[in-house]
């Protein structure tokens, strides 16, 4: 009787665990930024262009997008939102929360099959400061997944200071970017893109159902930054 090697050694048939820091090469991907004329979107576009990515800024107004792209230089292009989505491999959603649903609904077709990265934070403001809102779907990222059923939706880049992103005097932004999504390979692409920016690490942080607390944390960071006159981000320990 022939013995089964797997029975003799339970670990014999197991492949070695993948190094979680082994990420794909993403240097040739085109990154689109919807809302690229706003502070956050413009800052992200600037940093990715500096890192050597091909970048397309999107806006409702193609003229505004092209003007912003020209100011950034470094080969950044500008287009209306639909063209931005069509020309890009990875599309970052950096629009105001108030226009989030309408923008994505209007772009369902050009975003079909695209890797979408939602970095929108649903927040309200009153005399006590910022506070998180809870969308019906649970989070902005989950809303995006509902509105874009044929796109590959992830969530990331929530906790970055627009001031630091846009400041050419700041060479490194030492912070972690929590990345959430349903497909690990898609998350790894976003992690790799984040890690292209000096000082940043892209860290897998769970599925989209956990996006609400990541988005909500921005309200706390706003309070921290106001109290200490800082541009605080997030750094995860022991990894």
Secondary structure, 3 states (H helix, E strand, C coil): CCCCHHHHCCCCCCCCCCCCCCCCCCCCCEEEEECCCCHHHHHHHHHHHHCCCEEEEEECCHHHHHHHHHHHCCCCEEEEHHHHHHHCCEEEECCCHHHHHHHHHHCCCCCCCCEEEECCCCEEEECCEEEECCCCCCCHHHHHHHHCCCCEEEECCCCCCHHHHHCCCCCCCCEEEEEEECCHHHHHHHHHHHHCCCCEEEEECCCHHHHHHHHHHHHHHHHHHHHHCCCCCCCCCCC
